[in-house]
Amino acid sequence: MAQACPFTCLPLGTLMRQPQPEMLRVALDGLDMLLAQQDRPRRWKLQVLDLQNVHHNFWRMWSGAVVNACSPEAMKKNQTSKHGAAMAAKPPFKIVIELCLTEGSLDEFLTLLFLWVTQRRDRLHLCCSRLKILGKPTRHTRKVLRLLQLDSVQKVEVHCTWAPSTLGDCAPFLGQMRNLRMLQVSQVRLPAHTSPEEQEQLLSQLTSQ
């Protein structure tokens, strides 16, 4: 299906409804065969694999309305700084997903996806318009944030108990989300021993970004 798709976007997330690692594995195998070709065949129109479970705009996704999920600035930066003139003529493939990161380890679906993306970062962008962080950030959280095309993030929700040092570590990631439209921070409880000076420093770290 990935190889024969006549549209610019394959909304696999809507087709699956629930994350299915085996179906994702088959789709990624099909994409590998396409990405391995030096010259893309004319019949290949697929530019985006959409893993969001969005039902209300199913047909709009088929027509390719989500192809611009990543910002033009990110595209231009990727083309000129890393991959040279050859890559500039061939826009990177996009994987679009909504993420909810928790304190626990990644599930099988996300583990498979992120491993696949990591090994092919020079040929694609991992885009996420809506990001939720539930619980204290872990090494998995930071690893995912480094993997994302942060220009694509438009909404971030943070619901957890974070120490000032943790928020300070994550602030630089927010600074790279140049298209961020909403930052919702709730249930952030500072330790009782946090001094007014530390609270002020925390606020300064966040707002400076």
N, C-alpha and C positions, 0 to 999 in steps of 0.2 A: 504493500500500500504506500509506503514512504517513497519507494522508487517510482511508482506510477502515478502519484498524486498530480492531478492537472491544475491544482490551485496553488497560490502562493503560500497558504497557511494550512497546516494539518492540525485541527483542534482535537488532539488525542485525549486531552484531559476530559473534554465533554463526552467523547465516545466511551471512555472507560467509566466515568462517573465516580468510581472508587479507584485509588491507586493500585495498579496491578503490575508488580515487578516483571512478570514474565512477558506481558504485552509490551512494556517499555523496552525490555531487552530485545525483543524482535524488531521493534521500530528502530532502535539505535543500530542494530546490525544492518538494517536496510540503509540507514543514513550513512553508515561507514562505507558502504559500497559506492555511494554517490560522492562522498567527500574525497574518496581516494582517487577519483578521476581528475587528471590534470586539466582537462577541458570539459566544462559542463555541457552535456547534450542540450540541444535546443528545446527538446520536449520537457526538460526539467525546469519547472517553474517554482518548486517548493523553496521558500526562503525562511519559513518559521515553523518550528514545532511548538505548538501551544499546549502546555500541560495544565492550564487553569481549568477548573471545573465551572464553566460559565455557561448557563443554559439559555439566557434570554437573548443573546446575540449570536447564536450558533451559526446562522447563515451568513451573517456579516463577517464572521471569522473565516468562513470558507472563501469568501470573496477577496480576502487579503487586507481587511481594514486594520489588523493589528501588526502589519509588517513593520510599522514605525514605532515599535515598542521601545526601542532604544533611541536616545537622542542623537541628532545629527552631529553634535559636538563629539560625542563618544565615538561615533563611526569615523569621523575625520581623524581624530586622535589616533585611533587604532590603525587606520590605514597608513598614515604618514610616518608615525614614529616607530612602529614595530615591524611592519611587513613590507615597506617600500612600495615602489610603483606597481609592482606586479599584483600585490594584494589590493591596492587602491582601485583597480579595475574590477575586482571581484569582492563585493560586500560580504562580510562574514555571515555565516548562518546564525540564526537566533533560536535560542531555547527560552520560552517565556513561561514563568511559573509564579505562583503565589506561595509564600513561605511562612510557616509558623514554627519558630525555633524554641525548643524547651531545654530544660537542664539535662534531660536524658539523652542517650545516644541516638543517632540518626536511624530511622527505620530502613528496611531493606530497599524500598523504592528510592529514597533520597540518596542512600549510600551508593547504589548502582549509578544513579544519574550523576552525582558529583564526581565519582571516580572517572566516568566516561568523559565528562566535561574537562576535568583536570588534564587528562591525557591529550586533549585536542584544543587547548586554549588558543592556539595560534590560528585556528580556523573558524571559531564561533564565539558568540557572546551569550552569556547566561544573564537574562533580564528578569527583573522582578519589580512589578509596579507597587505591590503591597507587601509589607514585611511586618510580621508580628514576632515579638520576643517575649516569651513567657518564662519567668524564672531567671535565676542568675546566669549570665553568659558563661559559656564553657569554651574550651579550645575548639569544639565543633562550631560554635557560633562565630568565633573569629575567623576560622578557616573558611566558612561559607561566605562571610562578608568580604574576604579577600578574593573569593572566586567570582562574586557578583560584579556585573557591570553597574556600578553604583549610580551612574547617571540615569539609569532607568527607574530607580526607586522614587515613587511619588508620595507614598504614605507609609509612615512607620508608627507602630504601636508598641509601647513598652509597658509591661505589667509585671513587676517583680520587686523584690527587695534588693536594692543595689547599694553597695558601699561607694563612697565618693571616688575612691581609686578606680573602681570598675567603670563608673560613668566617664571618668576622665580618659580611660583607655579606649572607650568606644567613641568618644567625641570626634576624633579625626575621621572616622568613617562617615559620620554625619556631614562633615565638612566637604566630603567628596560627592554627596548626593545633591548635585547642583539643580536638579529638577524637583526637589522635595517640596510638596505642597502642604503636607500636614504632618506634624510630630505630636503624637499623643503620649504623654507620660503620666501614668497613674500607679498608685500603690507603691510608690518609691518611699521606703522608710529608711531614714538615715539612722545609724546606730546612736544610742543614747549619749555616748561619749563624744559625738561630733561637735566640735567647737564652732562658734559663729564664724570664725576666720576660715575654717575648713568648708563650711557651707558656702561662704562667699566665693572661695576659690573654685568650688565645684560649679557654681552658677557661671562664673567667669569662663571656665573651660568650655562649657556648653555653648554659651552665647557667642563666644569668639569664633566658633566654627560656623 
